[in-house]
Amino acid sequence: MSGAPRVGALVVGGGVVGCAVLRELARHDVEAVLVEREPDLCEGTSKANSAIVHTGFDARPGSIEAAMLRRAAALWPELVEGLALPYLAVGALMLARSAAEMARLRDGFAPRATAFGVRTELLGREELRATAPWVTEAAVGAMSIPDEAVTDPFWLTRALAASAFASGARLHLGAAATGLEVDAGGVTVRLDDGAAYRADQVFLCAGLWSDEVARLADDASFWQTPRKGQFLVSEETFGIDRIVLPLPGPMGKGMLLTPIVFGGLLLGPTAEDGQDKEDRSTDRAGRERILAACSAMVPAIAETVPIRSFAGLRAVSSAGDYILRPSTAGERLFIVAGIRSTGLSAAPAIAEHVVARVAGARGWHRSARYVVAPPVPLFSEEPGPIACLCRSVSRGEVAAALASPETPPTLDALKRRCGAGFGDCQGNLCAVEVAVQVADARGLPIERVLKHRAGSWVFTGQLAGAAADAGRPRRGPRETGAPPAPPGGRWDLVVVGAGLAGIGTALGFLDGAAGERAGPASLLVIERERPGGTFRGCPTVLHPAEREAVERFGRAVVAGSTAGGPAAFARGTAVGLLRRDDGPAVLVQDDAGSWEAPAHRVVLATGGYVAPCEHRPIDGPRPSGVLTADLVHGALDRGLHPGRSAVLAGAGRYADATAARLEAAGTRIIARVPSGDALAALRGERRLEAVRLGGRWFVADTLVLADRLLPSAFLVRAAGLVDARPGIAVPVDAEGATPLPGVHAAGTCTEPEIDHRASLAAGLALGRRLARAFAMTPTAT
């Protein structure tokens, strides 16, 4: 095509294989560009797999796949060191649950692995029990494969691409190939954004879509169909420290339990053959199959509470193997297709192989000028306040991720780079602040910030009448930084949280202390937001006593703080509980940095969060627009509109307040049900399109959940009091004391209830008890 820029090579597809090929081209000093139809790299098969770096111990002898896995095993050590990859050699156990299966391990899998050069060890029942006491009693033995490992697919893919960029490669995101014209001198590639390139060589690495892209060049020599794999993510590992798998079947390795390199456990996948290459939906049946299969290997899995389900699609090719060859349209187009989930493991060898196949004809040679450049760590010298509570990700870390020009302005792109949104609440507590930060950093209107793919908008825009800076966090006087310490340097009481329970605790303590002893008691209340907790944006639903308490707290504590009284209020996020010989302390992070608040007693009144859709067995995809009431109120508080039409699940005053605020903002409530249990299915791959209630579909772009509260127990989880499953409350005795010395708790973090009806009374009672206790201690006189 006349006028199209000329490049030495062009790679179609930004998954792990495409980025590995781009890096190999950079090592040959080839001017190369990678085009990817999605807004980010690693959006296809590469992002939704088990993240296993596979030794190939069970690969089919003589296959291209087996050859690539064997060569890749020699390349991985240099890759891990050179690109600073997260990598854990956790090993694997292939379980035998009968004498017949043990014989298959002994006579089939073990000899094959040995012939392939993979270390294995056969374990009998007692050896297995000593190695992995958590496996089922039904297991009679296992084959240990110690060199199986795990990594992070997103990190790997980005690191490969970043290494290529450092040597001059370029990236063209958000553009799909619409034309391929192959001739003796090269390939002209046309994209759907109007751009075009003329390349000496094109490598077709478009994953599941490679057959369809090849047909643009009239190459119909192969076809691919999707095999869907559903996964579940568990924060709790139950002590599982290695990959656990059954003997493979004809559809693959079966259901696995796989440690996640950054913590947690991955369960699955299923293997479901289909035809729809866009179908990434999950369903209740898949969830049940995964849990049944995994708990059959590790019984403790029956107690897991998954925080997320997702599905990936991998290619099943007509060749039954990797396809690594020139196109039938001409040797200037090289086909890299039929790559199964093992592609993550084999990617460096695939890249080496396909580039070497064409290097002679193109006159390419390995260059000494290639620079290994791992990605810059996403850390900030000034972390600032916490953006993501569940994972303690700071605004500074979000800013560092956004500083890279390759980071798209999507919430999922940031989640993969800094972790914001990966935790229990699945982004519902942090999406508003992160979206605003994205818009600010990139100079975008808020409606152009996406969740993931094109069309996955998060907010429709700013509400009419909202100030231009309505979405930006504000701080009042003396609301950041450590407040002046009381005499002796230790607070009598530190309360974490200023919802109804925290307000009640503070007022009960101040009132009780005034009546029980001479002299003022010192009190510090720490809160991320304005006082009021769940109801700060909808105070009209509070009962008169609750409204009066919130107002009195403002006069006695917030205003008293600025006046230099014994009660202080500080805006910040409690990120840790510290144990000192002379009492507990709370570690706080805010705009000014981090600081400690030492105390004689600490009360956790951290409340809860609404259970997100990702925790629930609802059939369908997980598009943008599926929200909890926490996100809705956070958006409306900042003048942002979360949707045009909504289905709402929930009953009671919090659900009523959510519905009222949405309607006041112009959102139509299409349907309302008392519980999320009535939600049967969702439709919409990018933004929500419809919700099925029973047998009827309701067209809506937003689903709001306001029906079930989970306790916010992150601080005691970090202290080891509870495990990592969501929904486990802060443990307290009849007096509100936790097992941690000097630490108490009150409100919905101990007894989650969506409407917080008992929170104020519980806080008042605990505050008064603590005041009486202080009056009887030497420190109180």
N, C-alpha and C positions, 0 to 999 in steps of 0.2 A: 504494500500500500504506500503510495506516494506520501511523504511527509511524516510517516511513522518513525519515531526514534529507533535507532539501531542498537541492539545489545548483543553481547556474546551469547547469553543464555537467558531463558525465561522459565521459571518454575510456576506451574499452575497448582495451587493448593498450599495452604499454610498450616497443615498439620505437622506432626512430628517428623514424618518422612520428608515432606516438602522442605521443611526448615533444615533437616540434615543434609539434603541435596544442595540447598543454597550454601550451607557452610562448606561443603566439599568443593563447590565451585569457587568459593572465595579462596580456598587453599590452593586452587589452580590459577589464581589471579585472573579469573574470568569476570568481566563486567556482567553482572547478573541482576535480575529483578524478580521478585516473587509477587504474584497476584493472588488475592484471596477474596472470595465473594462476601464473606462475613465481615463485621466491623472489627474483629479481633482474630489473632492467631489461635489455633487449638480450639476451634469451635465445633469440630466434627467428631469422628471416631476417636481421635486422640484424647479428647477431654473426658470421655466416659468409658473408662476401662478399669481394670483392677490395679493398674500402676505397678505391675510386677515386671521386674527385669528377669526374664525367663532364661534359664540355662539351655532350654531345648531338650531336656532329658527324655521327653516323650514325643519329639518330632518324628514325622514319618521318614524313615530312611530313604535317601535318594531324592528327596524333595528339594526344591529351591529354598523353601522355608527353612529346612534343616540346615542347609549350607550357610544361609545368612545368619541364623542364630549361632552357629558354631563360630563363624568369623567374628560376629559381634562380641562374643564373650571375651575375645582378645583385645577388642577396642575399648570396652567399657572402662577399665581402670584409668586410661589416659583421659577419657571423656569426663569422668567424675572429677579428677584432679584439675584438668585444664579449665573446666567450666564451673567449678565449685558447686557441684550439684548436691542437693540433699539425697542421700543414698544410705540405705540400711540393709546390710546382708543378714536378714532375719532368718533365712533358711525356710524349709517347708517340710511338712509331714503329709505323706499320702497314706491315708488310713486304710487298713484292711479290717473288715468287720465280719469276716468268715474265713474258714480255712481255705476255701476256694480262692478268695481274693488274695490271701497271703501267698498262695501258690502263683497267682498271676504276677504279683510283685517280684517274687523270687525268680521265676522262670522267664518272665517277659520284660517287665519294666527295668529291673536292675541290670540285666545284661545289655539291654539296648542303651541305657544311660552310660554304662561303662564303655561300650563301643563308641559312643559319641564323645567320650572324654569328660563326662560329668561325674563328680564324686557322689556316691550314695552310701547309705548304711541301712541294713535291714535291722529293725528293732522288734524284739519279742514283746509280749504283753507287759512283763515287769519293767523292761527297759523303757518302753513307751510311757508307762505310768510314772516312772521316775523323771522322765524328760518333760512330760506334759500331763500333769495330774488332772487337768481340767477336761481331758477328752472323755468320750463316752466309755462306760464299762463294757460296751459291746465290741469295742475295738480289740482285736486279737494281736495286732501288731501294726507296723507302719514301715514305710521307706522314708528315711530322712534324706533330704537334698540340701546340704548346708549352704550351697552357693546361690540359691534363689534369693532375690533381693527385691526391695521396693524403692521407688523414687516418687517424684511429683511430676506428673505429665505436663502441667502448665509451665513449671519452672524449666523443665528440660527443653520444651519446645521454644520458649522465649530465649533461653540461653543459647541454643543453636542459632537462632535468628540473630541475636545480639552479636554473637561472634562473627557472623557473616557481615553484619552492618559495619562493624569496626574495620573491616577490610574493604569497604566501599559498596557492598550490596545494597539494593534499595527495596522498599516495600510499597505495595500498592493495595490498600485495603478497601473493602466495601465495593468491589467491582467483579462481576462474574464474566467469564469468557462467553462470548456470543458467536464468535467466528474463528476458525482455524484454516488458514490457507497454506498448504504445504507444497513446496516446490524444491527443485534441486539446490537452490541457493539459501533456503531458510524457511522460516514459518512466520506468517503475519498473524498476529493475535489481536482480535477486536474485543473490546470490553463493553459492558452495558452502560458505562458512564460516559461513553463517547471516545475514550482513549484507545490508542492502538500502539502496538510495538512490532518491530521487525527483528526477529531473533535468529541467530545462526543455529541455535539448538533450543528445542523446547522439551522440558521434562513434565509429563502429565502425572501429577501426584495428587489428584483431586479426590482421593479416598473413594467413598461409596459412589460418587458421581463420575468417576473416571470413564466409565463406559459411555455415558451420555455426552461428556465433553469430547471423547474420541469420535463420536458420530458427527460432530461438527466438521471433522476432516474426512468424513465418509469412511471411517474405520468402524465396522460393525463386527470385528473379529472376536469379540468377547462380550459377555454380559455379566452383570452383578445384581444380586438381590440382597436386601437387608436382613440381617439377623439381629433382633432386638435383645438387649440384655438389661434387665432391671436390677438395680442395686439399692441397698439400704445402708445408711451411715449411722453408726453408733458412737457416741462420745465415750461410753464406758467400754473398756477392753476385756474385762473379766479375767485379767491376767494372761490373755493370749498374746504370746510374744513372737509368733512365727506364723507363716501361711499354713492353713489346714485345708486339705482338699481330699475328695474321694477319688476312687479310680475313675479315669475319664470314660466317657461314653461317646457315641457317634456324633453328638452335637457339640462336643468340646470337653473342657475339664470339669464341667459340672459346677455346683455351688461351692464357693470358696469362702473362707474367713481370712481376711488379709489385713494385717496391721497397716495403718496409714502413716506415712513417713513423719508427719507433723503431729501425730497423736490421734487416737480413735481407732475404729475398726470398720472395714468395708465388708459387707455381706452380699453375696451373689457372684455372678449374674445368672439370670434366667437365660434361656436360649429359645427365642420365638421367631421362626421364619415368617416373613411377610413380603409385601410388595411396596408398601408406602415408605419412601425414603425420608419422609419428614416426620414420621410417627415416633415421637420420643415420649409418649404417654406412659404413665404407670397405672397399675390397677391393684385393687384389693387382693385379687387372686394371686398375682405375682408376689405381692408382699407375703402372703400366707405360705406360698411355696418356698420362698427364701428362708423364712423363719423356721419352717418345718425341717428343711434340709440341713440348715446350719445347726439347729438345736439337736438334730440327730447325731451330729459329730461332737458338738460341745453343748451339753445340756443347759448350761447357764445362760445360753443365748435366749432361751425361752423367757428370761426376765428382762431382756433388753427393751429400751424405748427408743426407737429410731428417731433421729432429729431431722432426717431428710431421706427422700427417695428420689431417684432419678433413673433415666434410661439412656443407653447409648446404642448406636447402630453400627454393626461391623459388616464387612462385605463377605458374601459367599459368591465366589466367582465360578464361571463356567469351566475354568481350567482346574479347579480343585486345588490350586496352589498359587503362590505368588506369580504375577505376570510381570516379568522384567525383560522387555525386548523392544526393538524398533516397531513403530506403527506400520500397519499395512499401507498407510497413506504415504510413507516415505521415511527414510532413516533420520531425517532432521527432527522428527517427532518421536520421543522415546516414551513408551508406556511403562508406568510404575503403578500397578493395580493389583487387585486380588489380595490386598494386605489385610490379614486378619488382626485380631487383638494383639498378636505377638509382634506387630509392627513397631510398637514402642521399644521392645527389646532389640529388634533386628535393625532399627533405623540407621545406625552408623554404618553397618555393613552394607545395607541396601544402597545408601548414598555412595559409598566407596565403589561399589560394584557398577552402578549405572553410569557414574561419571567416567570411570575407567573404560567402560565399553565404548564411549564416544570420543574419549580424549585424543586417541591417535588420529582419528579422522579430522578433528577440529584443530589439531596442533597444540593441545593444552598440556601443560606440565605442572607438577607440584612446584609451588613458589616458596622461596625462602622468606619472602616478605610478609607472609601470612602472620597475623598477630592474634594470639589467643587472648580474647577479651571477655571474661565472664561478666555477667550483668552487674552493675553497681548495686550493692545492697540497699534495700529500700528502708533506710533508717534516717532519722533526722537528729541533728544536734539539739534542736529545740522542739521536743515532742509536743508541747502544748497540752490542751485538755483532751480527755478521752472522747473519741468519736463512737467507737464500738464497745459497749459495756461487756458483752459476752466474752470477747477475746482481748479486751484491754488494748485496743488499737487506738493510737492517738491521732489527732488531726495532723500532726507533723508527719506521721507515717503515711497518711493518705496523701498529703502534699508531695512527699518524696516520690510516691508512685505516679502521681500526676505529672511530675516534672519530666518524665520521659516522653519524648514526642511520639513514641510508638504506642503509648497507652491510650486506647480509645476512651471517649467520654461516656462510658457505660458503667453501671454499678457492678456488673459481673466481672468486668475487666479489673476493677479495683479490688474486688473480693479475692481474685486469684493472685493479685500482686502484693496485697498487704493484709488480707484476712478479714477486713471489715465486712460483716454480713455472713460469716461462716459459722457463727455460734448458734446457741440454742434458739434464739428468737428469729433466726434466719433473716436478719436485716430489718425487722420491723421496728426496732428501737433506734436504729442508726441511719436508716435510708434517707430520711429527710435531711439530716445534717450533712451526710456524705454527698447527696445530690446537689445541695446548695454549694458545697465546696467545689464540686466538679464544674458547676455553672460559672462560678467566680473565676476558677483557674483558667478556664478555656474561653471565657467571654461569651457564654451561650445563654440564651433565654432558658428558663428552667424546663420548658416543655420539650426542649431538644436533648435533654439528658435521658438516656435510654437505660433499660434494665440489661438487655443483651443485644438482640438482633434488631435490624431496622423495623420500625413499627411498634417496638416494645416501650412506648412512652410511659413515664412514671407519674407525671403530673400534667394536667391540661394547661397549666399556667398559673399566674397569680390571680387571686381573687380580686374582683372589682373593688376599688377603694383601698386595697392593701398598699402600704408604703413600699417603695422600690427596694428597700432593704429589709422587708418584713421577714424574709427567710434567714437573715443573718443573726447569729446568736448575740445577745446583749448581756452585758455585765453591769451591775450597779455598783455604788460606792462600797469599798472594802469587801467585795464579794469574791475576790481571788487572793491567793497568797495566804499563808498561815496567819491567823489573827494573833494579837498579843497574848502570850501565855498568862494564865492566872498566877497568883503568888504560889511559889513552890514548883512552878513549871508543869504541873499536872492538873488536868481538868477533873473535877469531881465526876462528871458524866459527859460522855460523848455519844451523841445519837446520830446514827447513819440513816438518813432518810427523813424527809419532811412531808410525807403524806399524812393521812389521818392518824396512823399508829405512832409515827414519829412526833407529830404535833401533840398528841395526847400524852406521850411519854414526857416530853419537855415540860408541858404545862403541869402535869401531875407531879413531876419532880420539883419544879419551882414552888408550887403551892405547898407541897408536903414539906419541903425543906424550910420554907418560911414559918410553918406552924410547928416544926419539930425542934428547931435549933436556932441559936442566935447567929447572926451574920449571914450574908448571902452565899448561896452555893454557886459554884462555877459550872457553867453548862455550855457545851459547843454542839451545834447541830450542823451536819454536813449534808448538802443536797446538790445534785447535778443541775436541777432546774429550779424554777420558782417554787415556793411552798404550795402545797395543795395536793401533791401526788397525782393519782389517777384523775382527780376531778378539778385540777387547776384550770382547765379550759372550759369547764361546764359547772361552775359553782352553784347554779340555780337548782340542781338536783340534790344538793346537800340538805340534810335535815337542819332545823334551826340550831340545835346544839352544835352540829358540825360546823356550820357557817360561823357561829360565834367563836368557836375554838380557833378556826383559821384566822379570823380577824384579830383575836387576842394574841395569837402567836406572832402575827405581824407587828403588833405594838410592843410585846414583851421581849421578843427575841430578835427579830430582824431589825426593828428600829432601835432596840436597846443595844444591838451590836454596834451600830454607827455612833451611838452616844457613849460608848465606852463602858457599858454596864457589865455585870457579871455573866450575862448570857450573850453568846455570840452565834452568828450565823455565817457560814462560809460556803461559797459555791465551788464545788469540785466533785470529783469522783473518788470514792473510796475504792482503792485497788488492792488492798491487802490488810490482813490482821496480823499484827506483830506481837510476839510473846516476849515480854520483858520480865526480869526478876521482880520488879516492883509494880507490875501490873501490865495490862494490855495497852496497845497503841494502834492507831489506825493510820495507814499509809494513804495519802491523798495526792491526787494529781489534778492540776488545774492550769489555767493560762500561764501562771507564773512559774510552773515547774512542779516538783513534788516536795511534799513536806509531811512530817509526822505529827500526830495529835496524841500524846500520851494521856492516859486516863486512869482513874481508879476503877471505873466501870464503863463498859461500852454496851450500848443497846443497838441491835440491828433491827431497823424498821424499813427494810429494803423493798417491801411490797412484792409485786409479782408482774408477770407479763402475760398477755393473752396467748394461748397455744396457737402457733401458726399452722397454716395449711400443710406445711411440709411434715408435721408430726402426725398427720391424719391419713387414714386409708381412703382417700377420695380418688376415684378413677379420673384419668385424663392427664394432660400436660401440666406444666407449672409456668404459666405465662405471667407477664407483668399484670398488675391490677388485682392480685389476690392478696389482701391486706388484713392485718389485724386492726382493731380499734386503736391500739397504741400508735400505729403509724398515721391513722386518720387524724387523731387529735394533734399529733405532732405537726402534721402538715397544716391543718387549719390554724393552729396557734401561730404559725409563721406565715400565714396569708397565702398558702398554696392549695390548689384545688386538686384533690386526688382522683376524681372521676366524674363522669356525666350521669351515669345510671348505675344503680347498685342493687345487689341482693344482700341482705343483712341477716346474719345468724346470731341470735341472742335475745334474751328476755331479761327484764329487770331495769334498774335505773341507769346502769352504765350503757346498756344497749339503747335505751330510750334517748339518753343524752347524745349518743353517737348519731342516731337517726336524725334527731332534731338539728344538730349542727350541720350534718350533710345537707339536709333539706334547705336550711337557711343559706347555705353556700351555693345552692342551685343544683344539687345532685338529686335526681329522681330515685326514690326507693321503689324498685320494681316489685320486689317480693321480700317477705320477712318470715323467718322460721325461728322457733325458740332455741334450736340447738344445731350445731354443726353436724350432728349425727344424721340430719335430714338431707345433707348434701350428697348427692349420688355421683355426680360427674361434672367435669369442667370441659369447656371447648375453647380452643384458641392457642396457637403455638407462640405468638408474640405478645399481643395484648389479649386479655380475656374477652371472649365473644359471647359466651352463654354459660348458664349454670343449670344443671338438671336437678329438679326436686321431684322425687318420685319418678313418674313417667313423663313429666312435662319439662321442656326446656324454656328457660327465661332468658331473653336476650339482655345482656348487661355487660358493661366494660369493667365493672368493679365488683368484687366480692369482699364483704367486710365481716370478719369474725369477731364477735363480742360476747362469747358464750362460756368460755372456760379459762380460768386463771391458773398459771403455773407459778410456783414460788421462786423468787429471785434469791437463790442460795449460793451465788458464785463465790462470795467471800468465805463461807464455811467449806465449800467444796475445795478451794485452794488450801484451806487449813487441814483437810483430810477428814472432816466430820461426816461428809456424805460422798457417795460416788458420783460419777459423771452423768448419770441418767437425769434427764429433765423431769421435773415433777416431784422431786424429793424435797420435802420441806426442811427448814432449819429445825433440828431436834431441840426441844426444850422440855424442862420438867414443869411441875404444877406451879412453880414460882417464876417461870419465864427464863430460867437459867439454862444456858447451853452447857455441854460438857467442857467447853473451854473456860478456864478460870477467869472470872471477871467479865465474861461476855454473856449478855442476855439478848432476847429477841422478842418481838411482839408484832401482831398484825398478820397480814396475809403471807408474809414469808414463812410463817409457822403454820397457818391454817388458810390456805388459798381459797378465796371466795370472791367471785367476780364483782360483787357490789360493795365489798368492804364494809358490810353493815356492823360488824363487831370491832372494827379496827380502832376507832377512837376510844371506846370503853376499855379495850385491852391495853392500849397505851397509857391511859390515865391510871389504871390499876397498877401497872408495872412501875410507872414513874413514882407513884406514892409509896409503893413497897421499897423502892430503892432509896427514897428520901428517908424513910424510917430506918433503913439499914445504915445509912450514912450518919444519921444522928447518933447512932450507938457505937460508931467506930472512932478510934483515936484521931483519925485524919479529919474528922468533922468538928473538932473542937479547937 
